[in-house]
């Protein structure tokens, strides 16, 4: 009986360690500045691919509007 209780505690501990560690995803933020107007945009934060997409879309949209964006992707 004691052996099965200890086994259950060990399995629970392993589950918690792996379960909690997989929930923490690395977050990144885009810090962007528009050089023509001097506008500093609010940081956009998310997963790496979301931030990359945001920066690409900002550059593409801004270029068609005569804007010159400069962005840094930083790890939070």
N, C-alpha and C positions, 0 to 999 in steps of 0.2 A: 504494500500500500504506500509506504513512504517513498519507494523508488518511483512509483508512477506520479506522485505529487511533485517530486524533484524534477522529473522529466518534463512535466507540464510547465513548471516555473522556468526551466531552461528554454523550452520552446517559446514561451511567452516573451522572455527576454530577447531571444534572437529575433522574433517577429518585430518587437518594438524597435530594436536597433536598426534593422533593415527598413522597416516601414517608415520610421521618422527620418532617416537619412535620405530616402528617395523622394521625400516631399519638399526638400529644400532645393529649389532651382536657382541657378545663378541669375541675377538680375543685372541688366545693363541700362544705361541712360544715354540719350542723345542730347548733347548740349550744343545748341545751334545759334549762330549769329549771322545776321544779314548785313553785309558790308555797305550796301548802297544807302540804306535808311538808318543803319546803326541799331536796328531792332534786335533785342535779345529775346529769343523765344523761350517759353517755359520748357523745362526739361521734359522729354518724353521717355518713360521708363517701361521696360518689359523684358521679355526673353530676347536673346541675341538676334534671332531672325526677325522678330517684330521691329526691333530698333533699326536693323539694316533696311527693312522695307520702308520705314518712316523716313529715313535719311534719303533713300533713293527717290521716293515720291516727292519729297521737299525740294531736292535738287532739280528734278524734272519739271515740276509745276512752277517753281520759282524762275527757272531759266526762261520759260515761255512768257513770264510776266516781267522780265527784265530785272529779276532779283539775283543776287549773288550770295548764296548761302555757304557757310562754312560750319561743319559739324564735327564734334569730337564724340566718340563713343567711349564711355567710361564704365568700368565695372563697379557696381554698388556693393 
